[in-house]
Amino acid sequence: MARRPTTQDVAREAGVSVTTVDRALNGRAKVRKETMRKIAQAAHKVGYHARGLIEQNIDAAVPEMTFGFVFIKKSQEFYQNFVREVEQAVAARTDIRGRAVVRYASSQSPEDFARALQSLSQCDAIAATAVNHQLLAQVVTELKHKGIPVFSLLNDFAQGVRRNYLGMNNMKIGRVAAWMITKTLPQPGKLAIFVGGNRWHGHDLREVGFRSYVRENAPGFSVLDTLVNLETRQLTYEATLDLLSRHSDLKGIYVAGGGMEGAIAALREAHSSPRVALVVNEVTKESRAALVDGYVTMAICTPLPALCADLISHMVRSVKEGDDGISGQHFLDPHLVLPEML
């Protein structure tokens, strides 16, 4: 008959003392979480009969936290990647027992974003990608009064009320896009820019950055009136074909938000080989193929793993420490992807 594993076996496997294993079992004295997990793994490995008690004590020492997230465009590859990275970032935390609850706004209307935020009012902290609108500022204020901090992602909203903005510096992103287009074109001409809508504060900043760079550093180029595409493929496709038909000297396009697939499709249809510089945001299946074929000059990408890890750290800290009254910004550097990098 096999010998029953003892605390000595667990201690030997975990590399700790028998006294430490005893403390992990009875909970009479505090044991560091990392040590508790090491003991629990050792107990499981040697088949110690009371390993369930150790795991129970670990759970009792680690607080539960529920984080809510609001996104848009559930079927879009970028947001699917975003959700996956958020869930992985929550699961990776060893200092909490975290749970991610994800909601999607059914449209880009302030009312839909407001309903999505309000549906997460039982969470400990909330993060959202949403439009900038007074209605959302009111909702965020109500959540703040309930002790629920709200973080804005990618596009800043409810400034002065939300806890933190996390994303890229959108003004600089616009300038980077303008730099790439104007520096890679052999001759000046007209440039076009697409934004998702006037309520996307981040897109406004990208447009400002784009125009300011051209005005300061590339006066031979002119930027056409900004086009709103509601971040849809079809509107971007139709508008790009119209631009090409009306402006024979169109040299470059920057899609500051979503809808880049429409611009790619229109350029492929109009030109058998690349003739217009196109800068987009994020690498997806379609933009990757266009980078390889030369129809996309550069993709400016959100560093999702780093963003999500930093976001969860901010959310955990806000729950543990409470509101310090400081509303800040947390910028991350973009990843710039060129054809030769693929």
C-alpha positions as CSV (number, residue, x, y, z in Angstrom):
1,M,0.0,0.0,0.0
2,A,1.4,3.4,-1.1
3,R,2.4,5.8,1.7
4,R,0.0,8.7,2.2
5,P,1.8,12.1,1.3
6,T,2.5,14.3,4.4
7,T,3.2,17.9,5.0
8,Q,6.9,17.1,4.9
9,D,6.5,15.9,1.3
10,V,4.6,19.1,0.4
11,A,7.3,21.3,2.1
12,R,10.1,19.4,0.3
13,E,8.4,19.8,-3.1
14,A,7.6,23.5,-2.5
15,G,11.0,24.3,-1.1
16,V,9.6,25.8,2.2
17,S,9.6,24.8,5.8
18,V,7.0,22.4,7.3
19,T,6.0,25.3,9.6
20,T,5.1,27.4,6.5
21,V,3.0,24.6,5.1
22,D,1.2,24.3,8.5
23,R,0.4,28.1,8.4
24,A,-0.9,27.7,4.8
25,L,-3.2,24.9,6.1
26,N,-4.6,26.5,9.2
27,G,-4.5,30.2,8.3
28,R,-3.3,31.2,11.8
29,A,-0.5,33.4,10.4
30,K,-0.2,35.2,7.1
31,V,1.6,33.6,4.2
32,R,2.5,35.5,1.1
33,K,0.3,34.8,-1.9
34,E,3.2,33.6,-4.1
35,T,4.2,31.1,-1.4
36,M,0.7,29.9,-0.9
37,R,0.4,29.2,-4.6
38,K,3.8,27.4,-4.6
39,I,2.5,25.2,-1.7
40,A,-0.8,24.6,-3.4
41,Q,1.0,23.4,-6.6
42,A,3.3,21.2,-4.6
43,A,0.3,19.7,-2.7
44,H,-1.4,18.9,-5.9
45,K,1.8,17.4,-7.4
46,V,2.4,15.0,-4.5
47,G,-1.3,14.2,-4.0
48,Y,-1.6,15.7,-0.5
49,H,-5.1,15.0,0.8
50,A,-5.7,18.5,2.2
51,R,-4.7,20.5,-0.9
52,G,-8.3,21.7,-1.2
53,L,-8.0,23.5,2.1
54,I,-4.9,25.3,0.9
55,E,-6.6,26.4,-2.3
56,Q,-9.6,27.6,-0.2
57,N,-7.3,29.7,1.9
58,I,-5.7,31.2,-1.2
59,D,-9.1,32.2,-2.5
60,A,-10.1,33.7,0.8
61,A,-7.0,35.9,0.8
62,V,-7.5,37.2,-2.8
63,P,-10.2,39.8,-3.3
64,E,-12.8,39.4,-6.0
65,M,-13.2,42.1,-8.6
66,T,-15.6,42.5,-11.5
67,F,-14.6,44.7,-14.4
68,G,-17.0,46.0,-17.1
69,F,-16.1,46.8,-20.6
70,V,-18.0,48.6,-23.4
71,F,-16.9,48.1,-27.0
72,I,-18.5,48.5,-30.5
73,K,-18.5,46.5,-33.7
74,K,-18.6,43.0,-32.2
75,S,-17.9,41.4,-35.6
76,Q,-14.8,43.6,-36.3
77,E,-11.5,41.8,-36.1
78,F,-9.8,44.6,-34.1
79,Y,-12.4,44.6,-31.4
80,Q,-12.4,40.8,-31.2
81,N,-8.7,41.0,-30.6
82,F,-9.3,43.8,-28.0
83,V,-11.7,41.7,-26.0
84,R,-9.4,38.7,-26.1
85,E,-6.5,40.7,-24.8
86,V,-8.7,42.3,-22.0
87,E,-9.9,38.9,-20.8
88,Q,-6.3,37.6,-20.8
89,A,-5.1,40.6,-18.9
90,V,-7.7,40.0,-16.2
91,A,-7.0,36.3,-16.0
92,A,-3.2,37.0,-15.7
93,R,-3.6,38.9,-12.4
94,T,-2.6,36.8,-9.4
95,D,-3.5,39.4,-6.8
96,I,-7.2,39.3,-7.5
97,R,-9.9,36.9,-8.6
98,G,-11.0,39.0,-11.6
99,R,-14.0,38.7,-13.9
100,A,-14.5,40.5,-17.2
101,V,-18.0,41.5,-18.3
102,V,-18.2,42.7,-21.9
103,R,-21.0,44.8,-23.4
104,Y,-21.4,46.2,-27.0
105,A,-23.1,49.4,-28.0
106,S,-25.5,48.5,-30.8
107,S,-24.8,51.7,-32.6
108,Q,-22.6,54.9,-32.3
109,S,-25.4,56.9,-30.7
110,P,-24.8,58.4,-27.2
111,E,-28.0,56.7,-26.0
112,D,-26.7,53.2,-26.8
113,F,-23.3,53.8,-25.1
114,A,-25.2,55.2,-22.1
115,R,-27.3,52.1,-21.8
116,A,-24.3,49.9,-22.1
117,L,-22.5,51.7,-19.3
118,Q,-25.5,51.7,-17.1
119,S,-25.9,47.9,-17.5
120,L,-22.5,47.5,-15.9
121,S,-23.4,49.5,-12.7
122,Q,-22.8,46.4,-10.5
123,C,-19.1,46.2,-11.6
124,D,-16.2,47.5,-9.5
125,A,-14.7,49.5,-12.4
126,I,-15.7,50.1,-16.0
127,A,-13.7,50.9,-19.2
128,A,-15.2,51.9,-22.5
129,T,-14.6,53.0,-26.0
130,A,-17.4,55.6,-26.6
131,V,-18.2,58.8,-28.3
132,N,-17.8,62.2,-26.5
133,H,-21.2,63.5,-25.5
134,Q,-22.8,65.3,-22.6
135,L,-25.1,62.3,-21.9
136,L,-22.2,60.1,-21.3
137,A,-20.6,62.6,-19.0
138,Q,-23.8,62.5,-16.9
139,V,-23.8,58.7,-16.8
140,V,-20.1,58.7,-15.8
141,T,-20.8,61.2,-13.1
142,E,-23.6,59.0,-11.7
143,L,-21.3,56.0,-11.7
144,K,-18.6,58.0,-10.0
145,H,-21.0,59.0,-7.3
146,K,-21.7,55.3,-6.7
147,G,-18.0,54.7,-6.3
148,I,-17.5,53.1,-9.7
149,P,-14.5,54.6,-11.6
150,V,-14.8,54.8,-15.4
151,F,-11.9,54.7,-17.8
152,S,-12.0,55.9,-21.4
153,L,-10.2,53.8,-24.1
154,L,-8.7,55.0,-27.4
155,N,-11.2,57.9,-27.6
156,D,-11.5,60.2,-24.7
157,F,-14.9,61.1,-23.3
158,A,-16.3,62.5,-20.1
159,Q,-13.1,64.5,-19.5
160,G,-12.7,65.8,-16.0
161,V,-15.1,63.1,-14.7
162,R,-13.7,59.8,-16.0
163,R,-10.8,58.4,-14.0
164,N,-8.2,58.0,-16.8
165,Y,-7.8,58.0,-20.5
166,L,-5.7,55.1,-21.8
167,G,-4.6,54.9,-25.5
168,M,-2.4,56.6,-27.9
169,N,-1.7,60.3,-28.2
170,N,-4.1,60.9,-31.0
171,M,-2.6,64.3,-32.0
172,K,0.8,62.7,-32.5
173,I,-0.8,59.8,-34.4
174,G,-2.2,62.3,-37.0
175,R,1.1,63.9,-37.4
176,V,2.8,60.5,-37.9
177,A,0.3,59.7,-40.6
178,A,1.0,63.1,-42.4
179,W,4.8,62.6,-42.1
180,M,4.6,59.2,-43.7
181,I,2.5,60.3,-46.6
182,T,4.3,63.5,-47.4
183,K,7.8,62.1,-47.0
184,T,7.2,59.1,-49.2
185,L,5.5,60.9,-52.2
186,P,7.8,62.1,-55.0
187,Q,5.4,65.0,-55.8
188,P,3.0,67.1,-53.8
189,G,-0.8,67.1,-54.4
190,K,-4.0,66.8,-52.6
191,L,-4.6,64.7,-49.5
192,A,-7.8,63.4,-48.0
193,I,-8.7,62.4,-44.5
194,F,-11.6,60.2,-43.2
195,V,-13.0,60.4,-39.6
196,G,-15.6,58.3,-38.0
197,G,-17.8,61.2,-36.9
198,N,-17.7,64.5,-35.0
199,R,-18.3,62.8,-31.7
200,W,-15.1,60.8,-31.8
201,H,-12.8,63.1,-30.0
202,G,-9.7,61.0,-30.9
203,H,-10.5,61.3,-34.6
204,D,-10.8,65.1,-34.2
205,L,-7.3,65.1,-32.6
206,R,-5.9,63.0,-35.4
207,E,-7.3,65.3,-38.0
208,V,-5.8,68.3,-36.2
209,G,-2.4,66.6,-36.0
210,F,-2.6,65.6,-39.6
211,R,-3.5,69.1,-40.8
212,S,-1.0,70.9,-38.5
213,Y,1.9,68.8,-39.8
214,V,1.0,69.4,-43.4
215,R,0.6,73.1,-42.8
216,E,3.9,73.4,-40.9
217,N,6.1,71.0,-42.9
218,A,4.6,70.2,-46.3
219,P,3.1,73.4,-47.7
220,G,3.2,72.0,-51.2
221,F,0.3,69.6,-50.2
222,S,-3.3,70.7,-49.6
223,V,-5.7,68.8,-47.4
224,L,-9.3,68.5,-48.7
225,D,-12.4,68.9,-46.6
226,T,-12.6,66.1,-44.0
227,L,-14.9,63.3,-44.9
228,V,-17.1,61.5,-42.3
229,N,-17.5,57.8,-43.0
230,L,-19.2,56.6,-39.7
231,E,-16.5,54.0,-39.6
232,T,-18.3,51.9,-42.3
233,R,-16.7,50.1,-45.3
234,Q,-19.4,51.1,-47.8
235,L,-19.4,54.8,-47.2
236,T,-15.6,54.9,-47.3
237,Y,-15.6,52.9,-50.5
238,E,-18.1,55.2,-52.3
239,A,-16.4,58.3,-51.0
240,T,-12.9,57.1,-52.1
241,L,-14.1,56.4,-55.6
242,D,-15.7,59.9,-55.7
243,L,-12.4,61.5,-54.6
244,L,-10.5,59.7,-57.3
245,S,-12.9,60.8,-60.0
246,R,-12.9,64.4,-58.9
247,H,-9.3,64.9,-58.0
248,S,-6.8,63.6,-60.5
249,D,-4.0,64.9,-58.3
250,L,-5.1,63.1,-55.2
251,K,-1.8,61.8,-53.7
252,G,-2.7,60.4,-50.3
253,I,-5.5,59.3,-48.0
254,Y,-5.5,58.9,-44.2
255,V,-8.3,56.8,-42.6
256,A,-8.2,58.1,-39.0
257,G,-10.7,55.5,-37.7
258,G,-12.6,52.5,-39.0
259,G,-13.7,51.8,-42.6
260,M,-10.3,51.3,-44.1
261,E,-11.5,48.2,-45.9
262,G,-13.6,50.5,-48.2
263,A,-10.7,52.7,-49.1
264,I,-8.5,49.6,-49.9
265,A,-11.2,48.1,-52.1
266,A,-11.8,51.4,-54.0
267,L,-8.0,51.9,-54.6
268,R,-7.7,48.3,-55.9
269,E,-10.7,48.8,-58.2
270,A,-9.5,52.1,-59.6
271,H,-5.8,51.4,-60.0
272,S,-4.2,48.1,-61.2
273,S,-1.1,49.1,-59.3
274,P,-0.8,51.4,-56.2
275,R,-0.8,55.1,-57.1
276,V,-2.2,56.8,-53.9
277,A,-0.5,56.6,-50.5
278,L,-2.8,55.2,-47.9
279,V,-2.3,55.2,-44.1
280,V,-4.7,53.2,-41.9
281,N,-5.0,52.2,-38.3
282,E,-4.5,48.5,-37.2
283,V,-3.3,45.4,-39.0
284,T,-6.2,43.1,-39.9
285,K,-6.5,40.4,-42.6
286,E,-7.4,43.0,-45.2
287,S,-4.9,45.7,-44.3
288,R,-2.1,43.1,-44.0
289,A,-2.8,42.0,-47.6
290,A,-2.9,45.6,-48.8
291,L,0.4,46.3,-47.1
292,V,2.0,43.4,-48.9
293,D,0.5,44.5,-52.2
294,G,1.5,48.1,-51.7
295,Y,-2.0,49.6,-51.5
296,V,-1.4,50.5,-47.9
297,T,1.7,52.5,-47.1
298,M,1.7,52.1,-43.3
299,A,-0.6,50.8,-40.5
300,I,-0.6,52.6,-37.2
301,C,-1.4,49.9,-34.6
302,T,-2.6,50.1,-31.0
303,P,-0.3,48.0,-28.7
304,L,-3.2,46.0,-27.3
305,P,-1.3,43.6,-24.9
306,A,0.4,46.5,-23.2
307,L,-2.7,48.7,-23.2
308,C,-4.8,46.0,-21.6
309,A,-2.2,45.1,-19.0
310,D,-1.9,48.8,-18.0
311,L,-5.6,49.2,-18.0
312,I,-6.2,46.4,-15.6
313,S,-3.5,47.7,-13.3
314,H,-5.2,51.1,-13.2
315,M,-8.6,49.5,-12.6
316,V,-7.3,47.3,-9.7
317,R,-5.5,50.3,-8.2
318,S,-8.6,52.4,-8.4
319,V,-10.7,49.8,-6.6
320,K,-8.2,49.2,-3.9
321,E,-7.2,52.8,-3.3
322,G,-10.4,54.7,-4.1
323,D,-10.7,58.0,-6.0
324,D,-7.7,60.3,-5.5
325,G,-9.5,63.1,-7.3
326,I,-6.9,63.1,-10.2
327,S,-8.2,62.7,-13.8
328,G,-5.3,61.7,-15.9
329,Q,-4.0,60.4,-19.3
330,H,-1.9,57.3,-20.0
331,F,-0.4,57.3,-23.4
332,L,1.2,54.3,-25.1
333,D,3.5,54.4,-28.1
334,P,2.0,53.0,-31.4
335,H,3.4,50.2,-33.4
336,L,4.1,51.3,-36.9
337,V,3.9,48.6,-39.5
338,L,5.4,48.9,-42.9
339,P,5.2,46.5,-45.9
340,E,8.8,45.3,-45.4
341,M,8.0,44.3,-41.8
342,L,5.6,41.6,-42.9
